[in-house]
Amino acid sequence: MIIWLKRSALGLAVLLVGILVLDRIFPPPLARAELVSIMVHDRDQRPLRAMPLANGTWRFAADLEAIDPVFIEALLEVEDQRFWSHGGVDWAGMVRAAWSSARAGHIVSGGSTITMQTARLLEPRPRTFVSKFIEMFRAHQIEARLSKQEILELYLTLAPYGGNIEGVRAASWRYFGRAPDRLSDDQIALLIALPQSPEVRRPDLRPAGARAGRDVIVAKLQRLGFLDDGRANEARNAALPSTRYAFPARAWHATGRAGRDASTDVTSTLDAALQVELERVAIRAAEAQEAETQIAILVVDVRTRAVRAAIGSATRSRPGGWLDLTAQTRSPGSTLKPFIYAMAFDDGVAASNTRIADLPKRFSTYQPENFDRMFRGDVRVREALQHSLNIPAVLALERVGPERFAASLSLAGARPRIPGGANRQPGLALALGGAGMTARELAILYAALGDDGRAKPLVWREDGIAASLVSTGYRLMSADSAEQIRRILRETPAPAGRMPGRLTANAPQIAFKTGTSYGFRDAWAAGISGDQAIIVWVGRADGAPRPGETGRKAALPILFEVADRAALRLGAADQAIERLMTVDLPDAAGALAQFEGTNTPPEILFPPREAELWAGTIDGNQARPFVFAGRGEGRLQWFVDGEPIRLDAGGLPAWQPRRAGFYHISAVDSAGRSSAVEVRVLGSEG
């Protein structure tokens, strides 16, 4: 007896050691579940774009906290009632399944637990008794390595739902068009039924099989007391999904950048509402130009460097639309001039009021000209920058040094690509766009301009913002020089039909610079509006010329519209709807003296003739008010479509549009003389 016990103990020890050795040599293949599809969300967790696996399979990692708990309860009620208590194999359930199958003469239930089914999904094999024993062994291995919650999430990640759909999240998006956080009884029953026979019960291909399978689960839930008679009947009578919904596919280029190298879901820095608006702006602007025109837009939060919107192309249906044109190297035109002058300010060789020659000059073999081929003699630096004069910019770059300037840009994260190869040294042509740069790199530079001269990389994911905030970045220019440049650019003449920045108060001021590359190939507008750096590029993806299309003409109006919409949605946006735009009215006595004794009609300063006014949301009191400005004899009376405009509490003629569309605005002076302009008011849909 003692010998038998010793032998039994030895045999048991050998068996346990063997099991441990097998467990170490043949661990469960859990790595398969690590390969999942990616869902990129915006900063408020709104889904933007789903990305399949390389083989076209849709499989998203399951998260119990983001799945309807009623579905989880129903699933376990049907598939594995003792899931939370067994160790991987439910022996009582196995015996019951074997007895039921023996009585019926065929297999009624396999008795597989959720853990055993998970093992089969990880390692598919033919349904045999040997396979069943392997699944039982694997189930114990899995239970030893993962928590119950992790096992359930693993199952809900891998469960087949027909075709290339795996996991409950992918199934919910494909069949119901949304995440599985809230499900109806009929949807719960269908999602439980599908993995049992995924191809036979696909609602989009085999609705009869889907209905039959769903009704079986409904009946079982009713029999188990999970559903009462009323809810069960409603679930049976509910319509089946007849089509497959498309997965989210917004912000194609930006989400591709945000989701790069990700192994799980990503929370991007994008703002979905702004992204959608700017996509519409880009399409509308492109359609107003020639057929092959493309548009790229970037909006970057200056404080965090978070990319809030990124339009890689106006539409993928146009030539080059599949390219992310924010990442394509282009000539930046004159958009680098502000940084040349900033470095000159830092060196003490120039200041805002320094006079600089705008006269014909040859620099060795290089002889630049102004865009209009005219020269203005001695001008102040601020005037040279505001009017984008070429000769003064080249003179400033000569003093700064083109090699040093190019090196500084490179250290800031915006390396100029010099034509002629890697060994080609930067020259003075750099001042006029004689080097390649991307819109993303320009965004780095202009965000630095808005952040007192500190350059930092762009941030595409929310988890990168904290590191950006604590980073000191690279000092591209001093804070004082950055402020001087911003002040100069804010005083640059606004585009036609827009109110000058100096006439506004309590609103983000736009400090902007335009650029046009040689041969009209690239039209740029770049600037700072409030806390946002904005870059707009307009051109053709193939780099073909677009004669006459300058940055000021083609890109600047888009930048101003983007700035309006960004102000409405971001940062200052919370106050933008309530903001009252005011103007500094001309001195009344001076205006009266100027017009006294003449028959000159009043002059309307704002709004200008044929202006387009962005009013935000056209919904009663939510529309942005506008304050009219003009000068003439005595106090002006203002009318919109013949209706008088009352003065606000501050005595200003403030008008709040009630609808989008065209308006006739007139001003009448004390002598009865009148002037009028036609304007168009744009709402949130433009």
C-alpha positions as CSV (number, residue, x, y, z in Angstrom):
1,M,0.0,0.0,0.0
2,I,2.8,2.4,0.9
3,I,4.6,1.5,-2.2
4,W,1.5,2.1,-4.3
5,L,1.0,5.5,-2.6
6,K,4.6,6.5,-3.3
7,R,4.2,5.4,-6.9
8,S,0.9,7.4,-7.2
9,A,2.5,10.5,-5.7
10,L,5.5,10.1,-8.0
11,G,3.2,9.7,-11.0
12,L,1.2,12.7,-10.0
13,A,4.3,14.8,-9.6
14,V,5.6,13.6,-13.0
15,L,2.2,14.5,-14.5
16,L,2.2,18.0,-13.0
17,V,5.8,18.6,-14.1
18,G,4.9,17.4,-17.5
19,I,1.9,19.7,-17.6
20,L,4.1,22.7,-16.5
21,V,6.7,21.8,-19.1
22,L,4.1,21.6,-21.8
23,D,2.7,24.9,-20.7
24,R,6.1,26.5,-21.0
25,I,7.0,24.9,-24.3
26,F,3.5,25.4,-25.9
27,P,2.0,28.6,-24.5
28,P,-1.3,29.7,-25.8
29,P,-1.0,31.9,-29.0
30,L,-2.3,35.1,-27.4
31,A,-0.3,37.3,-29.7
32,R,-2.9,36.8,-32.5
33,A,-5.3,39.0,-30.6
34,E,-2.8,41.8,-30.4
35,L,-3.2,42.5,-34.1
36,V,-6.3,44.7,-34.2
37,S,-7.9,47.4,-36.4
38,I,-7.4,51.0,-35.3
39,M,-10.2,53.5,-34.6
40,V,-9.0,57.1,-34.6
41,H,-11.1,59.4,-32.5
42,D,-11.1,63.2,-32.3
43,R,-10.2,64.9,-29.0
44,D,-13.7,64.5,-27.7
45,Q,-13.8,60.7,-28.5
46,R,-15.9,61.1,-31.6
47,P,-15.0,58.4,-34.1
48,L,-13.3,59.8,-37.2
49,R,-11.8,56.9,-39.1
50,A,-11.5,53.1,-38.8
51,M,-8.5,51.3,-40.3
52,P,-8.7,47.6,-41.2
53,L,-5.9,45.0,-40.9
54,A,-3.6,44.5,-43.8
55,N,-5.6,41.5,-45.0
56,G,-8.8,43.5,-45.0
57,T,-10.2,42.1,-41.8
58,W,-12.1,44.4,-39.4
59,R,-11.2,43.5,-35.8
60,F,-11.3,46.0,-33.0
61,A,-10.1,45.4,-29.4
62,A,-13.1,45.0,-27.1
63,D,-13.4,47.0,-23.9
64,L,-16.1,45.8,-21.5
65,E,-16.6,49.4,-20.2
66,A,-17.6,50.5,-23.7
67,I,-20.0,47.6,-24.4
68,D,-23.6,47.5,-23.3
69,P,-23.6,45.6,-20.0
70,V,-27.0,44.1,-20.9
71,F,-25.4,42.4,-23.9
72,I,-22.7,41.0,-21.6
73,E,-25.2,39.6,-19.2
74,A,-27.3,38.0,-22.0
75,L,-24.2,36.5,-23.7
76,L,-23.1,34.8,-20.5
77,E,-26.7,33.6,-19.8
78,V,-26.7,31.9,-23.2
79,E,-23.2,30.8,-23.6
80,D,-21.5,30.3,-20.2
81,Q,-23.6,30.8,-17.1
82,R,-20.8,29.8,-14.7
83,F,-18.1,31.9,-16.5
84,W,-17.1,33.9,-13.4
85,S,-16.6,30.8,-11.3
86,H,-15.1,28.0,-13.4
87,G,-11.4,27.6,-14.1
88,G,-11.7,27.4,-17.9
89,V,-13.7,24.2,-18.2
90,D,-17.2,23.8,-16.8
91,W,-17.2,20.1,-16.0
92,A,-20.9,20.1,-14.9
93,G,-21.8,21.8,-18.2
94,M,-19.7,19.2,-20.1
95,V,-21.6,16.3,-18.4
96,R,-25.0,18.0,-19.1
97,A,-24.1,18.6,-22.7
98,A,-22.9,15.0,-23.2
99,W,-26.1,13.6,-21.6
100,S,-28.3,15.9,-23.7
101,S,-26.6,14.9,-26.9
102,A,-26.8,11.2,-26.0
103,R,-30.5,11.5,-25.4
104,A,-31.1,13.4,-28.7
105,G,-28.9,11.1,-30.7
106,H,-26.9,14.0,-32.1
107,I,-24.8,16.8,-30.7
108,V,-27.1,19.4,-29.1
109,S,-24.4,21.4,-27.3
110,G,-20.7,21.1,-27.2
111,G,-20.4,22.3,-23.6
112,S,-17.6,24.7,-24.5
113,T,-17.1,27.6,-22.2
114,I,-16.3,31.2,-23.3
115,T,-12.7,30.4,-22.4
116,M,-12.7,27.2,-24.6
117,Q,-14.3,29.1,-27.5
118,T,-11.6,31.7,-27.1
119,A,-8.9,29.0,-27.3
120,R,-10.5,27.7,-30.5
121,L,-10.6,31.3,-32.0
122,L,-6.9,31.7,-31.1
123,E,-6.0,28.4,-32.7
124,P,-8.6,27.1,-35.2
125,R,-8.6,23.4,-35.8
126,P,-11.1,20.7,-37.0
127,R,-13.9,20.0,-34.6
128,T,-12.8,16.6,-33.2
129,F,-12.6,15.0,-29.7
130,V,-8.8,15.6,-29.8
131,S,-9.4,19.2,-30.6
132,K,-11.8,19.4,-27.7
133,F,-9.2,18.1,-25.2
134,I,-6.6,20.6,-26.6
135,E,-9.1,23.4,-26.2
136,M,-9.6,22.3,-22.5
137,F,-5.9,22.4,-21.9
138,R,-5.6,25.8,-23.6
139,A,-8.5,27.1,-21.6
140,H,-6.7,26.3,-18.3
141,Q,-3.6,28.0,-19.7
142,I,-5.5,31.1,-20.6
143,E,-7.2,31.2,-17.2
144,A,-3.8,31.0,-15.6
145,R,-2.6,34.0,-17.5
146,L,-5.5,36.4,-17.9
147,S,-8.3,37.7,-15.7
148,K,-11.9,36.9,-16.4
149,Q,-12.5,40.4,-17.8
150,E,-9.5,40.0,-20.1
151,I,-10.7,36.6,-21.3
152,L,-14.2,38.0,-22.1
153,E,-12.6,41.0,-23.9
154,L,-10.4,38.5,-25.9
155,Y,-13.5,36.5,-26.9
156,L,-15.4,39.6,-27.9
157,T,-12.4,40.8,-30.0
158,L,-12.1,37.5,-31.9
159,A,-15.6,36.1,-32.3
160,P,-16.6,35.7,-36.0
161,Y,-19.6,37.7,-37.3
162,G,-19.5,36.9,-41.0
163,G,-17.2,37.7,-43.9
164,N,-14.3,39.8,-42.8
165,I,-15.9,41.0,-39.6
166,E,-14.5,39.8,-36.2
167,G,-15.4,41.0,-32.8
168,V,-18.5,42.7,-31.4
169,R,-17.3,46.2,-32.0
170,A,-16.7,45.6,-35.7
171,A,-20.0,43.8,-36.0
172,S,-22.0,46.6,-34.3
173,W,-20.4,49.2,-36.6
174,R,-21.0,47.1,-39.7
175,Y,-24.6,46.0,-39.0
176,F,-25.9,48.9,-36.9
177,G,-23.7,51.8,-37.9
178,R,-22.5,52.6,-34.3
179,A,-20.5,51.4,-31.3
180,P,-22.0,48.6,-29.1
181,D,-22.4,50.9,-26.1
182,R,-26.2,50.8,-26.2
183,L,-28.1,47.9,-27.9
184,S,-31.7,46.9,-28.2
185,D,-33.0,43.4,-27.4
186,D,-33.2,42.3,-31.0
187,Q,-29.6,43.6,-31.7
188,I,-28.3,41.8,-28.6
189,A,-30.0,38.5,-29.8
190,L,-28.5,38.9,-33.3
191,L,-25.0,39.6,-32.0
192,I,-25.2,36.4,-29.8
193,A,-26.6,34.3,-32.6
194,L,-24.1,35.3,-35.3
195,P,-20.9,33.8,-33.9
196,Q,-22.7,30.4,-33.7
197,S,-23.1,30.2,-37.5
198,P,-21.6,33.5,-38.9
199,E,-22.0,32.7,-42.6
200,V,-25.4,31.1,-42.4
201,R,-26.9,34.0,-40.3
202,R,-25.4,37.0,-42.0
203,P,-28.3,39.5,-42.1
204,D,-27.0,41.3,-45.3
205,L,-26.7,38.0,-47.3
206,R,-29.0,35.5,-45.6
207,P,-31.8,37.4,-43.8
208,A,-33.9,34.3,-43.3
209,G,-31.1,32.5,-41.5
210,A,-30.4,35.7,-39.5
211,R,-34.0,35.9,-38.4
212,A,-34.2,32.2,-37.5
213,G,-31.0,32.4,-35.4
214,R,-32.0,35.6,-33.7
215,D,-35.4,34.1,-32.8
216,V,-33.7,31.0,-31.3
217,I,-31.7,33.3,-29.0
218,V,-34.8,35.4,-28.2
219,A,-36.7,32.2,-27.2
220,K,-33.8,31.1,-25.0
221,L,-33.5,34.4,-23.2
222,Q,-37.3,34.4,-22.7
223,R,-37.2,30.8,-21.3
224,L,-34.4,31.8,-19.0
225,G,-36.4,34.8,-17.7
226,F,-34.0,37.3,-19.2
227,L,-36.8,38.7,-21.4
228,D,-40.5,39.0,-20.6
229,D,-43.1,38.2,-23.2
230,G,-43.6,41.8,-24.3
231,R,-39.9,42.4,-24.9
232,A,-39.4,39.0,-26.6
233,N,-42.2,39.8,-29.0
234,E,-40.8,43.2,-29.8
235,A,-37.4,41.6,-30.5
236,R,-38.9,39.0,-32.8
237,N,-40.8,41.7,-34.8
238,A,-37.9,44.1,-35.1
239,A,-36.5,44.7,-38.6
240,L,-33.2,43.1,-39.5
241,P,-30.3,45.3,-40.8
242,S,-30.5,44.8,-44.5
243,T,-27.2,46.5,-45.5
244,R,-23.7,46.8,-44.2
245,Y,-22.9,50.2,-42.9
246,A,-19.6,51.9,-43.9
247,F,-17.0,52.3,-41.1
248,P,-16.1,55.9,-40.2
249,A,-13.8,57.4,-42.8
250,R,-13.4,61.1,-42.0
251,A,-10.2,63.2,-42.1
252,W,-8.5,60.6,-44.3
253,H,-5.0,62.1,-44.4
254,A,-4.9,63.5,-40.8
255,T,-6.1,60.3,-39.2
256,G,-3.6,58.4,-41.2
257,R,-0.9,60.5,-39.7
258,A,-2.4,60.3,-36.2
259,G,-2.8,56.6,-36.4
260,R,0.7,55.9,-37.7
261,D,2.4,53.0,-35.9
262,A,-0.5,52.7,-33.5
263,S,-1.4,49.2,-32.1
264,T,-4.7,50.2,-30.5
265,D,-7.3,52.9,-30.7
266,V,-6.0,56.5,-30.9
267,T,-7.4,59.8,-29.6
268,S,-6.1,62.4,-32.0
269,T,-5.9,66.1,-31.4
270,L,-8.3,66.8,-34.2
271,D,-11.6,68.6,-33.6
272,A,-14.3,66.8,-35.6
273,A,-16.6,69.7,-35.9
274,L,-13.9,72.0,-37.2
275,Q,-12.5,69.3,-39.5
276,V,-15.9,68.8,-41.1
277,E,-16.4,72.5,-41.6
278,L,-13.0,73.0,-43.2
279,E,-13.5,70.0,-45.5
280,R,-16.5,71.8,-46.8
281,V,-14.6,75.1,-47.1
282,A,-11.9,73.3,-49.1
283,I,-14.3,71.6,-51.5
284,R,-16.2,74.7,-52.1
285,A,-13.1,76.8,-52.7
286,A,-11.6,74.2,-55.0
287,E,-14.8,73.9,-57.1
288,A,-14.7,77.7,-57.6
289,Q,-11.3,77.3,-59.4
290,E,-10.0,75.1,-62.2
291,A,-10.8,71.4,-62.3
292,E,-7.4,70.2,-61.1
293,T,-6.9,72.7,-58.2
294,Q,-6.3,71.2,-54.8
295,I,-6.3,72.8,-51.4
296,A,-4.4,71.9,-48.2
297,I,-5.2,73.5,-44.8
298,L,-3.7,73.1,-41.3
299,V,-4.9,74.6,-38.0
300,V,-2.6,74.2,-35.1
301,D,-3.1,75.3,-31.5
302,V,-0.1,77.5,-30.7
303,R,-0.1,76.7,-27.0
304,T,0.0,72.9,-27.3
305,R,1.0,72.4,-31.0
306,A,-2.0,70.2,-31.3
307,V,-3.2,69.9,-34.9
308,R,-6.9,70.8,-34.6
309,A,-7.7,70.3,-38.3
310,A,-5.8,69.0,-41.3
311,I,-7.1,68.9,-44.8
312,G,-4.6,67.0,-47.0
313,S,-6.6,67.7,-50.2
314,A,-9.9,69.2,-51.1
315,T,-11.2,65.9,-52.4
316,R,-9.8,62.6,-53.3
317,S,-11.8,62.6,-56.6
318,R,-9.5,65.3,-58.1
319,P,-6.0,64.6,-59.4
320,G,-3.6,64.1,-56.6
321,G,-6.3,63.9,-54.0
322,W,-5.0,60.8,-52.4
323,L,-1.8,62.5,-51.6
324,D,-1.5,64.3,-48.3
325,L,-0.5,67.7,-49.7
326,T,0.3,69.1,-46.2
327,A,3.3,66.7,-46.3
328,Q,4.5,67.4,-49.9
329,T,7.5,69.6,-50.5
330,R,6.7,72.9,-52.2
331,S,8.3,76.3,-52.7
332,P,7.1,78.5,-49.8
333,G,7.3,81.7,-51.8
334,S,7.5,84.8,-49.6
335,T,6.2,83.1,-46.4
336,L,9.7,82.9,-44.9
337,K,10.3,86.6,-45.0
338,P,8.9,87.3,-41.5
339,F,11.6,84.9,-40.1
340,I,14.4,86.6,-42.0
341,Y,13.4,90.0,-40.5
342,A,13.0,88.5,-37.0
343,M,16.5,87.2,-37.1
344,A,17.7,90.6,-38.3
345,F,15.9,92.2,-35.4
346,D,17.6,89.8,-33.0
347,D,21.0,90.7,-34.5
348,G,20.4,94.4,-34.1
349,V,20.9,95.1,-37.8
350,A,17.3,96.2,-38.3
351,A,14.2,97.3,-36.5
352,S,10.6,97.9,-37.5
353,N,11.3,101.5,-38.5
354,T,14.7,100.9,-40.1
355,R,14.9,102.3,-43.6
356,I,16.0,99.8,-46.2
357,A,16.5,100.3,-49.9
358,D,14.1,99.0,-52.4
359,L,16.2,99.7,-55.5
360,P,17.6,97.5,-58.3
361,K,20.6,95.5,-57.0
362,R,22.7,92.6,-58.2
363,F,24.1,90.1,-55.7
364,S,26.9,88.5,-57.6
365,T,25.0,86.6,-60.3
366,Y,21.6,86.9,-58.6
367,Q,19.4,89.9,-59.4
368,P,16.0,89.7,-57.8
369,E,13.0,91.8,-58.7
370,N,9.8,92.8,-57.0
371,F,6.6,90.9,-58.0
372,D,5.2,94.0,-59.7
373,R,8.7,94.9,-61.2
374,M,8.5,98.3,-59.6
375,F,10.9,99.9,-57.0
376,R,9.9,102.2,-54.1
377,G,13.2,103.6,-53.0
378,D,13.8,103.9,-49.2
379,V,11.1,102.2,-47.2
380,R,10.7,101.1,-43.6
381,V,11.2,97.5,-42.8
382,R,7.6,97.1,-41.6
383,E,6.4,98.5,-45.0
384,A,8.7,96.1,-46.9
385,L,7.3,93.2,-45.0
386,Q,3.7,94.2,-45.2
387,H,4.0,94.7,-49.0
388,S,6.2,91.7,-49.5
389,L,9.0,93.6,-51.2
390,N,11.7,91.3,-52.5
391,I,14.8,93.4,-52.6
392,P,14.7,94.4,-48.9
393,A,14.1,90.8,-47.9
394,V,17.2,89.7,-49.9
395,L,19.2,92.5,-48.3
396,A,18.1,91.4,-44.9
397,L,19.0,87.8,-45.6
398,E,22.4,88.8,-46.8
399,R,23.0,90.4,-43.5
400,V,21.7,87.4,-41.5
401,G,23.5,84.9,-43.7
402,P,21.6,82.3,-45.8
403,E,23.5,79.4,-44.4
404,R,22.8,80.5,-40.8
405,F,19.1,81.1,-41.7
406,A,18.7,77.7,-43.3
407,A,20.4,76.0,-40.3
408,S,18.1,77.8,-37.8
409,L,15.0,76.7,-39.8
410,S,16.4,73.1,-39.8
411,L,16.9,73.2,-36.0
412,A,13.4,74.4,-35.6
413,G,12.1,71.4,-37.5
414,A,11.6,73.0,-40.9
415,R,14.5,72.0,-43.1
416,P,14.7,73.8,-46.4
417,R,15.3,71.5,-49.4
418,I,17.8,73.3,-51.6
419,P,17.5,72.5,-55.3
420,G,20.5,70.9,-56.8
421,G,21.3,68.2,-54.3
422,A,22.2,67.7,-50.7
423,N,25.6,69.4,-51.0
424,R,24.1,72.6,-52.5
425,Q,24.6,75.5,-50.1
426,P,21.7,77.8,-49.3
427,G,21.7,81.1,-51.2
428,L,19.9,84.4,-51.2
429,A,17.1,82.9,-53.3
430,L,15.9,81.3,-50.0
431,A,14.3,84.7,-49.2
432,L,11.9,84.3,-52.2
433,G,11.0,80.7,-51.9
434,G,14.1,79.2,-53.5
435,A,13.9,76.0,-51.3
436,G,11.4,73.3,-50.7
437,M,9.2,73.1,-47.6
438,T,6.0,71.4,-46.5
439,A,2.8,73.0,-45.1
440,R,3.5,71.1,-41.8
441,E,6.9,72.7,-41.6
442,L,5.5,76.1,-42.2
443,A,3.0,75.4,-39.4
444,I,5.9,74.7,-37.1
445,L,7.4,78.1,-38.0
446,Y,4.2,80.1,-37.7
447,A,3.3,78.4,-34.4
448,A,6.7,79.4,-33.1
449,L,6.0,83.0,-34.2
450,G,2.8,82.9,-32.2
451,D,4.6,81.3,-29.2
452,D,7.2,84.1,-28.7
453,G,9.7,82.4,-31.0
454,R,9.8,78.9,-29.5
455,A,9.6,76.1,-32.2
456,K,8.2,72.7,-31.3
457,P,7.0,69.7,-33.3
458,L,3.4,69.4,-34.2
459,V,1.3,67.1,-32.0
460,W,-1.2,64.7,-33.6
461,R,-2.3,62.6,-30.5
462,E,-3.8,63.8,-27.3
463,D,-1.3,61.8,-25.3
464,G,1.5,63.9,-26.7
465,I,0.2,67.3,-25.5
466,A,1.6,67.0,-22.0
467,A,5.2,66.5,-23.3
468,S,4.8,69.5,-25.7
469,L,3.6,71.8,-22.9
470,V,6.7,71.1,-20.7
471,S,9.1,71.2,-23.7
472,T,11.1,74.5,-24.0
473,G,11.5,73.8,-27.8
474,Y,14.1,75.6,-29.9
475,R,14.5,79.3,-29.7
476,L,14.1,80.4,-33.3
477,M,13.8,84.1,-32.4
478,S,13.4,86.3,-29.3
479,A,10.0,87.0,-27.8
480,D,10.4,90.7,-28.5
481,S,11.2,90.1,-32.2
482,A,8.3,87.7,-32.5
483,E,5.9,90.3,-31.0
484,Q,7.3,93.0,-33.4
485,I,6.8,90.7,-36.4
486,R,3.2,89.8,-35.3
487,R,2.4,93.5,-34.9
488,I,3.7,94.3,-38.4
489,L,1.8,91.4,-40.0
490,R,-1.5,92.3,-38.2
491,E,-1.3,95.7,-39.9
492,T,-0.9,94.1,-43.4
493,P,-3.8,95.2,-45.7
494,A,-6.7,92.8,-45.4
495,P,-8.1,91.1,-48.5
496,A,-10.9,92.8,-50.4
497,G,-14.3,92.6,-48.7
498,R,-12.9,91.9,-45.2
499,M,-12.8,94.3,-42.3
500,P,-9.3,95.4,-41.4
501,G,-8.0,94.0,-38.1
502,R,-7.4,97.4,-36.6
503,L,-11.1,98.1,-36.7
504,T,-12.1,95.1,-34.6
505,A,-12.0,94.7,-30.8
506,N,-12.5,91.6,-28.6
507,A,-11.7,89.3,-31.5
508,P,-8.6,87.4,-32.6
509,Q,-6.4,89.6,-34.7
510,I,-4.9,87.9,-37.8
511,A,-1.2,88.4,-38.4
512,F,-0.7,86.9,-41.9
513,K,1.7,86.6,-44.7
514,T,1.1,85.4,-48.3
515,G,3.4,83.8,-50.7
516,T,3.5,82.9,-54.4
517,S,6.1,80.5,-55.8
518,Y,7.9,81.0,-59.1
519,G,5.6,80.4,-62.1
520,F,2.4,80.7,-60.0
521,R,2.8,77.0,-59.0
522,D,2.0,77.5,-55.3
523,A,-0.2,80.0,-53.6
524,W,0.2,80.3,-49.8
525,A,-1.4,82.1,-46.9
526,A,0.0,81.6,-43.4
527,G,-0.7,83.4,-40.2
528,I,-1.6,83.6,-36.5
529,S,-5.2,84.1,-35.5
530,G,-5.8,84.2,-31.7
531,D,-4.3,81.0,-30.4
532,Q,-4.3,79.2,-33.8
533,A,-1.6,79.0,-36.5
534,I,-3.2,78.6,-39.9
535,I,-1.6,77.4,-43.1
536,V,-3.4,77.4,-46.5
537,W,-1.9,76.1,-49.7
538,V,-3.6,76.2,-53.1
539,G,-2.2,74.7,-56.3
540,R,-2.1,71.6,-58.4
541,A,-0.8,68.3,-57.1
542,D,1.5,67.9,-60.1
543,G,3.0,71.4,-59.6
544,A,1.8,72.8,-62.9
545,P,1.6,76.6,-63.1
546,R,-1.7,78.5,-62.5
547,P,-1.0,81.9,-64.1
548,G,-2.3,84.8,-62.1
549,E,-3.2,82.8,-59.0
550,T,-1.3,84.5,-56.2
551,G,-1.3,83.8,-52.5
552,R,-3.3,86.9,-51.9
553,K,-5.9,86.1,-54.5
554,A,-6.2,82.3,-54.1
555,A,-5.2,81.4,-50.6
556,L,-5.8,84.5,-48.4
557,P,-9.6,84.6,-48.5
558,I,-9.6,80.9,-47.5
559,L,-7.3,81.7,-44.5
560,F,-9.6,84.4,-43.3
561,E,-12.6,82.1,-43.5
562,V,-10.7,79.3,-41.7
563,A,-9.7,81.8,-39.0
564,D,-13.4,82.8,-38.6
565,R,-14.5,79.2,-38.3
566,A,-11.6,78.2,-36.0
567,A,-12.4,81.2,-33.7
568,L,-16.0,79.9,-33.5
569,R,-15.0,76.3,-32.7
570,L,-11.8,76.6,-30.7
571,G,-10.3,78.6,-27.8
572,A,-11.9,82.0,-28.3
573,A,-14.9,80.1,-29.8
574,D,-16.7,79.9,-26.6
575,Q,-17.1,83.7,-26.6
576,A,-17.2,84.1,-30.4
577,I,-21.0,83.7,-30.7
578,E,-21.6,86.3,-27.9
579,R,-18.9,88.6,-29.0
580,L,-19.9,92.1,-30.2
581,M,-17.7,93.4,-32.9
582,T,-17.0,97.1,-32.4
583,V,-15.0,99.7,-34.4
584,D,-13.2,102.8,-33.6
585,L,-15.4,105.4,-35.2
586,P,-13.8,108.5,-36.7
587,D,-13.7,111.7,-34.7
588,A,-17.2,113.2,-35.2
589,A,-15.9,116.8,-35.2
590,G,-13.2,116.0,-37.7
591,A,-15.6,114.1,-39.9
592,L,-18.1,117.0,-39.8
593,A,-15.4,119.6,-40.7
594,Q,-14.2,117.4,-43.5
595,F,-17.6,117.2,-45.1
596,E,-19.0,120.6,-44.1
597,G,-20.1,122.8,-47.0
598,T,-19.8,120.0,-49.5
599,N,-22.4,117.9,-51.4
600,T,-20.3,114.7,-50.8
601,P,-22.5,111.7,-49.8
602,P,-21.6,109.8,-46.7
603,E,-18.8,107.2,-47.0
604,I,-19.4,103.7,-45.7
605,L,-16.3,102.3,-44.1
606,F,-17.7,99.1,-42.9
607,P,-19.0,96.9,-44.4
608,P,-17.2,97.5,-47.6
609,R,-18.9,97.0,-51.0
610,E,-19.7,93.4,-52.0
611,A,-18.2,92.1,-48.7
612,E,-18.8,88.6,-47.4
613,L,-19.5,88.7,-43.7
614,W,-19.1,85.6,-41.6
615,A,-21.8,85.6,-38.9
616,G,-21.3,82.2,-37.3
617,T,-24.5,80.3,-36.5
618,I,-27.6,82.0,-38.0
619,D,-30.1,81.3,-35.2
620,G,-31.6,84.3,-33.7
621,N,-29.3,85.7,-31.0
622,Q,-26.5,83.3,-31.8
623,A,-25.5,85.2,-34.9
624,R,-22.4,87.5,-34.7
625,P,-23.4,91.2,-34.6
626,F,-21.7,93.7,-36.9
627,V,-21.2,97.3,-36.1
628,F,-21.5,99.7,-39.1
629,A,-18.9,102.5,-39.5
630,G,-19.0,105.5,-41.8
631,R,-18.4,109.2,-42.0
632,G,-20.5,112.0,-43.3
633,E,-22.3,115.2,-42.3
634,G,-23.8,114.8,-38.8
635,R,-24.9,111.5,-37.3
636,L,-25.5,108.8,-39.9
637,Q,-28.8,106.9,-40.0
638,W,-28.4,103.2,-41.0
639,F,-30.8,101.0,-42.9
640,V,-30.8,97.3,-43.8
641,D,-33.2,96.5,-46.7
642,G,-35.0,99.7,-45.9
643,E,-35.5,98.9,-42.2
644,P,-33.7,101.3,-39.7
645,I,-31.0,100.0,-37.4
646,R,-31.2,100.9,-33.7
647,L,-28.2,101.9,-31.6
648,D,-27.0,99.5,-29.0
649,A,-26.3,100.4,-25.4
650,G,-23.0,102.0,-26.4
651,G,-24.6,104.2,-29.0
652,L,-23.2,102.1,-31.9
653,P,-25.3,100.9,-34.9
654,A,-25.0,97.2,-34.2
655,W,-26.8,94.9,-36.6
656,Q,-27.4,91.2,-36.0
657,P,-28.4,89.2,-39.1
658,R,-31.4,86.9,-38.9
659,R,-30.6,84.8,-42.0
660,A,-27.8,84.1,-44.4
661,G,-28.0,85.8,-47.8
662,F,-27.7,89.1,-49.5
663,Y,-28.5,92.5,-47.9
664,H,-28.8,96.1,-49.1
665,I,-27.2,98.4,-46.5
666,S,-27.5,102.2,-46.7
667,A,-26.3,105.2,-44.7
668,V,-28.1,108.6,-44.7
669,D,-26.5,111.8,-43.3
670,S,-28.2,114.8,-41.7
671,A,-28.6,116.5,-45.1
672,G,-30.4,113.6,-46.5
673,R,-27.6,112.4,-48.7
674,S,-27.2,108.6,-48.9
675,S,-24.8,105.8,-49.9
676,A,-25.4,102.1,-50.1
677,V,-23.5,98.8,-50.4
678,E,-24.6,95.3,-51.1
679,V,-23.2,92.5,-48.9
680,R,-23.6,88.8,-48.4
681,V,-23.9,87.2,-45.0
682,L,-22.5,83.7,-44.6
683,G,-23.7,81.3,-41.9
684,S,-22.1,78.2,-40.4
685,E,-22.9,76.2,-43.6
686,G,-21.4,79.1,-45.8
